[in-house]
Amino acid sequence: MSPTRKSTPSFPTPSPSQYRTEARLGEEAQGVKALPPEALRRVCDPAELPFATTEELPPLGDIIGQTRAMRALDFGVSVASHGFNVFALGLPGSG
């Protein structure tokens, strides 16, 4: 006699709009306010800057905002074994 297999209940898959509605209701319950797309970007008028081009600015002595990347590079180049490589990826000029 073979064991009887119980069937698992089937649940309907929510649509993307139902997921969005549930997420929005959850945000409202937590006091989170939705932002319009234009509020997600800071716009700067170049005419307000005290220089015409960045060539007028003094060079930076340190890398800004890359502490974790610098620690990873320090670790990578300090490995005293063969076969280890350091791979860096980023936008040009990002550090």
C-alpha positions, 0 to 999 in steps of 0.5 A: 500500500503506497502512502497517500499524498496530501495535496497542498492548497493552491493560492492565487498569485497577486497581480503587480498592482495588488503588490503595489497597493499592499506596499503603499498601505504598509508605507502609510501605516508606518508614516512613510510619505511617497516622494515625487520623482522630481524630489529625488534629484538635487538640481544645481544652477551652474551660474551659482558656482564660484568657478567656471570649470573644475580645472580652477579647483585645487586637486583633492588630496584624498579619495572622498566617500570610498573608505570601504573601497580603499580598505578592500584595495589595501587588503587585496594588495597586502595578500602575500600569496600568488594567484590573488587579483584585485578587480575594481569597477566603477564609473570613470572619475568616481574614485 
